[in-house]
Amino acid sequence: TGKTVAELKELGFTDNDAIKLEAKGYNNTDLLKEATLEDLQGFGLQHAHARYVRSKAAAAAQPPAAQPGNFAPSDAQLAGRIAYCGQFGAHIKSRTPGGEEYKCAAVVIDSTHIATYQHCEHEAMVVGTDVEVFVNDPVGAQRRSVQCQVKLAQPGIDVVVLQLKDPSKPLEPPVIDAQVYPGQRYIVLGQSSQAHADETSVSHGQVAATELDALQHISGDTMTGVGDSGGAVFATETSKLFAMCVGTEPTTHKSKLVPMAVIRALLAAQEQQVV
């Protein structure tokens, strides 16, 4: 179905971008999703705006949000959503005491910020620390390296937020959802396939508790694997990012999830202090 300028604006595009998109015939979310960066730049969008347009179009092309109690998606739908969500996963390389390299999970939370956990090997990540992160490469088969610096460190909540050192090359941002409900199905994109050459993993679960505990965490119904901390947590029905995994609660054996609403609030408070 075609989109008018007004409808495109409702998807989050600016007035100018919506007019340009409509004029060039990109008035369908499927067409926008398929458009290349070169296509979009060809009629006047800057590189960063073109990347934003593609991400908004991809999100808009996702199925409408399901309400609690809806059926789970089919295997084909689930595979497609995992592939879509995978572009927002990231990892950080680390080493065991014996010198063996392994990957730690992280997640893109907006165009210039990446979040991960702050326990174990990440305890050394204090504000100002330089960190190399590997993120999705939209034109390559492998993740690309980006240089970041720790902007926020909250060991109590187990959250580190990294900021791109070069904001002129923004990241593809996910769609974030603050809504969480008990029983909500989710997928975790982690690095817990330790026995395989590619450690990237996909796990499943359901939200067990939505009330924040003393550490600002909510709970999932399943245990997480070693390497899932820092993993992105997406709602299965909507493909929207709503939390980051930070491990398993040792007493209840349930996964510990930090809602994106908490992480964004921490980041906003930190930025206000800087100002």
N, C-alpha and C positions, 0 to 999 in steps of 0.2 A: 504494500500500500504506500502511495506517495505521501510525502510530508510537506506541509506548507511551511513558510518561514516561521509562523507562530509555533507550529509543532516542533520544528527543529530547535527553536529557542527553549522550548520546554525540556528538551533533552540536555540542555546545558550549554548550547552554543551561544556565542555572542551575537549581537544584531548583525554586525558586518559579516561574520563567518556564515551565519544562517542564510543571509542574502546571497553570498557568493556560492554556497553549496546548492541552493535552490536554482540559481541562474545557470549553473553548469550541469544540472540534471542529477546531482547527487542528493536526491530527495527521498531515498529509500535506504533504510538502515543496512540492508544486505549489500547494496552497492557501496555504501560508505565503508563497510567492513572490508570489502575486497579491494578498495582503492589503495594504491601504493602511495608512499610518501611523495614520490615524484609527481604522481597525478595531482595530489592536493596542492603541492607547492607550485605546480604549473599554472594554477589560476589565482595565485596571490597569497596563499597562506605561508607564513613563516614555518621553518622546520619544526620548532617546538609546538606551534599551533596545529600543524599537520599531524604530529604524533598524538596530540590531545584529541583531535577529531576522530582519528582511527580508534582510539581507546574508548571514546564515548559511543561511537557507532557499534563497536563490538559488544559493549555492555548493554546498549539498547536492543541489540538483536537477541539477547538472552531471553529465555522464557519469562513470563511474569512471575512475580514472587508467589510462592505457595503459602497457604495458611496452615497453621498447626493441624495435623491430622491428615494432610494430603498424602497420596500414594508416593512412593519413592520413584525416581526417574528410571527409565529403562536402561539396560546396559549400554546401548548406543548413546543415549543422552548423557549418561554418566561419563562415558569415555570422552565425549566432546567437551564436557564441562571441566574435566580434569586437565585436558589439553589447554583449554582457555585459561584456567587458573595457573597453570604451570609457568606462564610467562612472567608471573610476579614473584616466583620463588627465587632465592639467592643462596649463596653459601660463602663461608669464610674458611680458608685453609688453616689447619693447625697441625701440631705434631705431638705424638705420645712422648713420654720420657725417654723411650728408646729411639726416638727420631723418626718413627713411622708417620707418614702424612695421612691425614683424614680430613673430612669436611664437616663443618658445623653449619646448621641451617640458619637462614635469615630471611626476612621478608621485606619487599618494597612496600612502603606505606603511603608514599606520595611521590611526586616527580623529583624530589631532591633528598628524601630521607629513607633510610633502611633501618629496621629494628631487628634486634636479636636478644639473647638472654645474657645474664651477667653472673652465672655461677661457674665453678670449675675453671676451665682455661680462660674464660672471659672476665674473670675477676680483675685482671690487669687492665681492662678497658676503662680508663678514667677519662674525664673530659679533657680533650686536646690530643688524645692518642690517635696516631695515624693507623688506618686499617684498610687493607686491600679486600674488596668484596667482588664476587663474581655474579653478574646479573644476566638476564636474558638479552641475547643479541637478536634483534628482529630480522637481520639479514644473514645470520650465520647459524651453523648447527651447534656450536658450542657457546657456553656463556662467556661474556666478555668481562674483562677486569676494569673496575673503576676504583679510584682512590677516594677514600672517605676519611672523616675525622669524627671522633666521638663528640657529640653535642650534648647528650644527656645520659647520665648514668644513675640508675636507681637500684642499688643492690637489694634493698628490702623487698621491692616489688619484682625484682629479677628482670629488669628491662634496661637495655642500652639502645639509644637512638644515634645512628650515624648520619652525617650530612655529607653530600657530595662536595668535594673540594673544587670541582669545576661545574657550577650550576648552568653553564651555557650548553651542556649536553644532558638534558633532563631524562629521567627514567620514565618508562611507560607506567602510569599510575593505575592501581586497581580501583574498583568501585567499593567503597566502604559502607557497611551497614551497622548502625548502632543497635538495631533491634535483635534481641536474643530471647528465645522462649524455651522452656523445658521440653525436652524431646526433640529439639531441632537437630536434624541430621547435618553432619559436617564431614569434610575431608581435611586431612592434615598433610601438607606437603613438607616432608622432612628429609633427613639424611640418615635414615636408620637401616638401610640395606647394606650393613657393614661387610657382609660376606661376599658382596658382588663388586664387580669392577666399577659400576655406576652406583653410588651410594644413595642416589635420589629415591625417595620412597613415597608411597601414598597409603595413608591409613584412614580408617573410618570410625565414626562414633556418633553419639547423641549427647546433647547438652543435658547434664544431670541436675545442675543447680545454677540458677542465675543470680542469686543474691551474692554480692561481693563479700569475701571473707576479710580478715584483718590485713591480708597482703594484697587486696584488690584483685583477687583471682575468682573466677567461676570454675565449675567442674564439668568434665566430660565423663561418660560412663565407662570408658575403657582405659587401660594402662597404655602409656606411650612407650615407644622403643628408644633404645640408646641412639641418640642422633636426631630425635624429633624436637628437642628443645630448640626454640627459635623458628620452628616451622609455622608456615601460614595456615590459618584455619578458615576455610571457606564454607559458607552455607551450601549444602548440596543442591537445594532447590533453586537458588538464585545465582550461584557463583560469585557472591559478594563476600569480601573479606570482613570478618567480624571479630577475630581474635588472633593471638599468637600463643602457641604452645610453649610452656616453660618446664615441662617435666611431669612427674607422677607424684601424687601425695602418698608418702610411705605408709600411712596408717589405713587410709581408705582404699588405696590402690586405684584411685581415679585420676584422670589427667588434670593438670592445672593449666588453665587458659587465662591469659590477660586480655580483656576486651579492648578492641581498638579505641573505643570511647575513652578508656582510661589512659592509653598511651598518648592519644591526641591531646587529652587534657593536661597531661604532664608536660608535653612539648609546648603547648600554648602558655602554661604557667612559667616555664623556663624562659621562653622568648620575652614574656612581659617583664621578667626580672632583669634581663639583659638591657631592655629599653629603659 
